[in-house]
Amino acid sequence: MSSNDDGNGRKDEGVEAMELSREFRERFVRNLQGRDYILYGGVLQLARERGLRRISTSIVQLPSKENSMYAVVEAEIETSDGVFRELGDASPESVARSIQPHLLRMAATRAKARAMRDAVGIDMVALEELGDAQPAEDYYDGELAEGRAEDFMIRFGKYSGRSLGEILVADRGYVEWLSKNARDEAVRDAAKLLTEPGPEHAATVSPAE
């Protein structure tokens, strides 16, 4: 579902599609299997450039045993172009294992990403809308939430498909290397939270990916 109006019940005529700069693409666009995906943080930045005024969510359905743990959230985004609404859903079948305890938050992330994509006129799917991604507002709405760093899912290298928390137990040196050398700023920030609580951690050699 997707709808938008100008706050007075009138349908918006649509928003002009955005041209993405090379710098923006390098920071906020990822290519998986030949298809480009935008990060939640990129959609949020574009929405702010569109005069983002408000982001709100409401729970449509709480996950429970009776509905097979199917969560549904509606997001409403207001920009200078109008009001945009979208639904997001999440279930154990549609998310990675490490995200299953956070179904409601993932549904909210997906709803907000879809509504903001409508608001800024971009047809690129947000990476966080995929089933193996984590609720990215944990690290893009300001600072990375410390309690969520271990849930950050890696999608490259020899530990692709595993969370930083799992990798930390198996290979701490790799996480320390990511904290200093990962290309993605969000990956570096998450790895730093897990490996640099104090000055006692030393640098490690570069592992082979």
N, C-alpha and C positions, 0 to 999 in steps of 0.2 A: 504494500500500500504506500502511496505517496501522494501528498497534497500540499499545496501552498496557497496562502492568501496574503493580503496586505494588512491584516489586522482589523479590517472593517468588513470582512465577509466577501471581498472581491477577489477573484482569482488573479494571480499575478500572470503576466503575459510570458514569463520565463526570464531567465537570467542569461547574460552573455557568457559564452564559454570562455574559460580562462586559458591563456597561453602560459605554459610553464617554462621558466627560464632554465638554463643549463645548471646553474648553481642549485636551484630548487630541486631539480630532478636528481642531482647527485646526492642531495641530503635526504630527500623524502620519497624517492621512487625506487622500487626494487623489481628486478626482473626474475621471474620464476618460470622455467620451461617456455621461454620465448614470449611471455606475457608480462606487461608492466602492471604493478600494483602500487598504490599510494599508501604511505603510512598514515596512521591516525593523526600524528602530529602535523603532517603536511596538510591534511584536510582542515584541521583546526586553524592553522596559520592562514589558509586561504579564506576561511570563514571570517576571521578577524579582519582581513583586508577588505572583506565585503561589508564591514560594519557590524560585526557580531554584537548583538545586544543581550541575548539570553539563550541559555541551554537548559531545558528542563526535561525530566523523564517521569513517567508514571508507569506503575506495574499493571500490566494487563492480566497476567497469570503467574502466580507463584509456582515454582516447581514442587511437585509432590509425588508420592508413590501412585496416587490415583490418576495422574496425567503423565506417568512415565518420566517424571522429572523434566517436564517441558516448560521452560521459562519464556515469557513474552513480555517485552517492554516497549512502550511507545515513547519516542523522543520528539520534542518540539524545539525547533531552532528559529530564532528571530534575528534577522539581519535587516539592513537598510532596504533590501529588496522585498521583504515580506516575511511571512511565517511558513515554515516548512515542517511537515510531520512525516515520520516513518516508523515502522515496526521493526523490531529486532527480536530474534528468538535464539535459544540455545538449549541443547539437550545433551545427554552423555554421548549420543551417537554423532553429534556435530562438532565436538570439540576434542582437543587433545586430553589425554588422561590427567595431566597435571592441572588442567583447567576445570575439570569436572566438579570440584568443590565450590567453584565460583560461577555457576551457570547464570545467576541473575545479573552479575556484573558484566559477563560477556554479552548477554542479551542487550544490556544497556549500551555497551560499547558499539555493538553492531547497529543498533537503532540510531545512535548519535552520528556514527560515521555515514550511514545512508542518508539521513536528513541533511547533514552538512554537504554531502556530495550533490544533493539536489540543489541546495542553496547556492553553491558556487558554480554549478553547471559543468561538473566534471564527470565523465562516464567511466573513469578508471575505478575499479573496485578497490576498496581499502584492504590492505593485507590482513588486518585484524578481523575481517569478515570471513576469512578462511577458517577451516576447522582446526588447523594446527597452530594458530596464533594465540597470543595471550591478550587479555584486556589491556590495551596499550595506554589508556588514560592514566594507568598507574604510574607511568613514567613520562608522559608527555604533558600532563596538566601541571607544569612546574617541575619539581624535583621527583626523581624516582622514589616511590614509596619503599622504604627499607624492607618492610615485611613481605614485599612481592618480588624482590630481586631473584630469589631462588626459583620462582615459577617461570622466569624468562626462558622461552624456548629458542634454541639455536637451530638455524636452518641451513647451516653450511658446515663444511669440514668433516672431520672423522666422527664428530659427535652430533651430527645433524639429526634433529628429531628428539633430542633429549634436553631437559631443562638444565639451567646453570646449577641448580641445587644438586641434581644427580651427577653432573660432571664434576662438581667440587669434591664429592665423596670419592669418585673414581680417579680423578686426575687434577689435583689442585693447581699444579703448575700450568696447566692449559688455561684455567680460568684466570690465573694471575697474568698470563701472557695476553689474554683477551682484554684485560683491564687497561693495558698499555698500548695495544696494537690493533685492536678491532677497528675496522673502517667505520662501522655504525656507532655513532655517539651513544645511542641507547644501550648497546651491548657493552661498551666500555663502562658506562655509568653503573650498570647492573653488576658487572664483574667487580668493579671497585668496591661496591658496598659489601660484597661477600668476602673480599680478600684483603682489604686495607682498613680494618678498624683501628690499627695502630701502626707505629713506625717500624715494628719488628719484622715486617714482611720484606724480603729481599727480591730483587728482580730475577727473572728466570730466563732461560734460553728459549729461543723461538722453537715451538714444536712443529712438526710436519703436519699439514692439514690433509 
